[in-house]
Amino acid sequence: MTKLIWRIENMTRIFVNKFIRVMTTKLTLTIEQNVIKTAKIYAHKRGRSLSELIENYLRTLTDKEKESEELSPRVKRLVGSVKLPKNFDYKKTLEEAIIKKHGG
C-alpha cells in the first residue's frame, strides 16, 4: 500500500461573509494514494473540493456527537411526564403493540 502525503494548500486565511468570520488552517494528512485519487474524482463529480468534503465530514462527526449528548428542549420537557410501574417491560409492551397493529 503506497501512502502519499496530501497537503491542504490554503494556509490560514480569514474570510468575512456578512457577519461571520471563518478561519481556515493548513492541515497535513497521510492517506493511501488510491483513497486520495478516488476521493478527488468523487469531489470533482459533485463540484466540490476535497478540502470541503473532508471539512464537512469532520463537522458531521462532531455535530452528531454533540446531538447525542444534548437533549432537545422538547424532549427535556417530556422527561418525567410519564410514570411507569417499576416492573414495566417496554419490550414486551412494544411487541404486543406491533402484533396488535400488524396481526400475528
C-alpha positions as a Markdown table, in Angstrom:
| # | Residue | x | y | z |
|---|---|---|---|---|
| 1 | Met | 0.0 | 0.0 | 0.0 |
| 2 | Thr | 1.5 | 3.2 | -1.2 |
| 3 | Lys | 0.8 | 6.2 | 1.1 |
| 4 | Leu | 1.1 | 9.7 | -0.1 |
| 5 | Ile | 1.0 | 12.9 | 2.0 |
| 6 | Trp | -1.7 | 15.2 | 0.8 |
| 7 | Arg | -1.5 | 18.8 | 1.9 |
| 8 | Ile | -4.3 | 21.2 | 2.0 |
| 9 | Glu | -2.7 | 24.2 | 0.3 |
| 10 | Asn | -4.8 | 27.0 | 1.8 |
| 11 | Met | -2.7 | 28.5 | 4.6 |
| 12 | Thr | -4.5 | 30.2 | 7.4 |
| 13 | Arg | -7.0 | 32.6 | 6.0 |
| 14 | Ile | -9.8 | 34.6 | 7.4 |
| 15 | Phe | -12.9 | 35.0 | 5.3 |
| 16 | Val | -15.6 | 37.6 | 6.2 |
| 17 | Asn | -19.0 | 36.6 | 4.9 |
| 18 | Lys | -21.5 | 39.2 | 6.1 |
| 19 | Phe | -21.2 | 38.9 | 9.9 |
| 20 | Ile | -19.4 | 35.6 | 10.1 |
| 21 | Arg | -15.6 | 35.3 | 10.3 |
| 22 | Val | -14.3 | 31.9 | 9.2 |
| 23 | Met | -10.7 | 31.0 | 9.8 |
| 24 | Thr | -9.1 | 28.1 | 7.7 |
| 25 | Thr | -5.9 | 26.4 | 8.6 |
| 26 | Lys | -3.5 | 24.2 | 6.7 |
| 27 | Leu | -3.7 | 20.5 | 7.6 |
| 28 | Thr | -1.4 | 17.7 | 6.5 |
| 29 | Leu | -2.9 | 14.2 | 6.3 |
| 30 | Thr | -1.3 | 10.8 | 5.4 |
| 31 | Ile | -3.7 | 8.9 | 3.3 |
| 32 | Glu | -3.4 | 6.0 | 0.9 |
| 33 | Gln | -2.8 | 7.2 | -2.7 |
| 34 | Asn | -5.8 | 5.3 | -4.1 |
| 35 | Val | -8.1 | 6.8 | -1.5 |
| 36 | Ile | -7.0 | 10.3 | -2.4 |
| 37 | Lys | -7.4 | 9.6 | -6.2 |
| 38 | Thr | -10.9 | 8.1 | -5.6 |
| 39 | Ala | -11.9 | 11.0 | -3.3 |
| 40 | Lys | -10.7 | 13.6 | -5.8 |
| 41 | Ile | -12.9 | 12.0 | -8.5 |
| 42 | Tyr | -15.8 | 11.9 | -6.1 |
| 43 | Ala | -15.4 | 15.6 | -5.2 |
| 44 | His | -14.9 | 16.7 | -8.8 |
| 45 | Lys | -18.2 | 14.9 | -9.9 |
| 46 | Arg | -20.0 | 16.8 | -7.2 |
| 47 | Gly | -18.4 | 20.2 | -7.9 |
| 48 | Arg | -16.7 | 20.3 | -4.5 |
| 49 | Ser | -13.1 | 20.5 | -3.4 |
| 50 | Leu | -11.6 | 17.7 | -1.4 |
| 51 | Ser | -10.9 | 20.1 | 1.4 |
| 52 | Glu | -14.6 | 20.9 | 1.6 |
| 53 | Leu | -15.6 | 17.3 | 1.6 |
| 54 | Ile | -13.2 | 16.5 | 4.4 |
| 55 | Glu | -14.2 | 19.6 | 6.4 |
| 56 | Asn | -17.9 | 18.7 | 6.1 |
| 57 | Tyr | -17.3 | 15.1 | 7.1 |
| 58 | Leu | -15.4 | 16.2 | 10.2 |
| 59 | Arg | -18.1 | 18.7 | 11.0 |
| 60 | Thr | -20.8 | 15.9 | 10.7 |
| 61 | Leu | -18.9 | 13.7 | 13.0 |
| 62 | Thr | -18.6 | 16.3 | 15.7 |
| 63 | Asp | -22.2 | 17.5 | 15.3 |
| 64 | Lys | -23.5 | 14.0 | 15.7 |
| 65 | Glu | -21.5 | 13.7 | 18.9 |
| 66 | Lys | -23.0 | 16.9 | 20.2 |
| 67 | Glu | -26.5 | 15.9 | 19.2 |
| 68 | Ser | -26.2 | 12.6 | 21.0 |
| 69 | Glu | -25.1 | 14.3 | 24.2 |
| 70 | Glu | -27.7 | 17.0 | 24.2 |
| 71 | Leu | -31.5 | 16.6 | 24.5 |
| 72 | Ser | -33.7 | 19.0 | 22.7 |
| 73 | Pro | -35.8 | 21.3 | 24.8 |
| 74 | Arg | -38.9 | 19.4 | 23.7 |
| 75 | Val | -37.5 | 16.1 | 24.9 |
| 76 | Lys | -36.3 | 17.7 | 28.1 |
| 77 | Arg | -39.9 | 18.9 | 28.9 |
| 78 | Leu | -41.1 | 15.3 | 28.4 |
| 79 | Val | -38.7 | 13.8 | 30.9 |
| 80 | Gly | -40.6 | 12.6 | 34.0 |
| 81 | Ser | -44.0 | 13.3 | 32.5 |
| 82 | Val | -44.9 | 9.6 | 32.3 |
| 83 | Lys | -44.9 | 7.5 | 35.4 |
| 84 | Leu | -44.5 | 3.8 | 34.7 |
| 85 | Pro | -44.5 | 0.9 | 37.2 |
| 86 | Lys | -41.1 | -0.3 | 38.2 |
| 87 | Asn | -41.7 | -3.7 | 36.6 |
| 88 | Phe | -42.7 | -2.2 | 33.2 |
| 89 | Asp | -41.4 | -4.2 | 30.3 |
| 90 | Tyr | -41.2 | -1.9 | 27.4 |
| 91 | Lys | -40.0 | -4.6 | 25.0 |
| 92 | Lys | -43.0 | -6.8 | 25.8 |
| 93 | Thr | -45.4 | -3.9 | 25.5 |
| 94 | Leu | -43.9 | -2.9 | 22.2 |
| 95 | Glu | -44.1 | -6.4 | 20.9 |
| 96 | Glu | -47.7 | -6.7 | 21.9 |
| 97 | Ala | -48.5 | -3.3 | 20.2 |
| 98 | Ile | -46.8 | -4.4 | 17.0 |
| 99 | Ile | -48.7 | -7.7 | 16.9 |
| 100 | Lys | -51.9 | -5.9 | 17.6 |
| 101 | Lys | -51.3 | -3.4 | 14.8 |
| 102 | His | -50.0 | -5.8 | 12.1 |
| 103 | Gly | -51.6 | -9.1 | 13.2 |
| 104 | Gly | -49.6 | -12.1 | 14.2 |
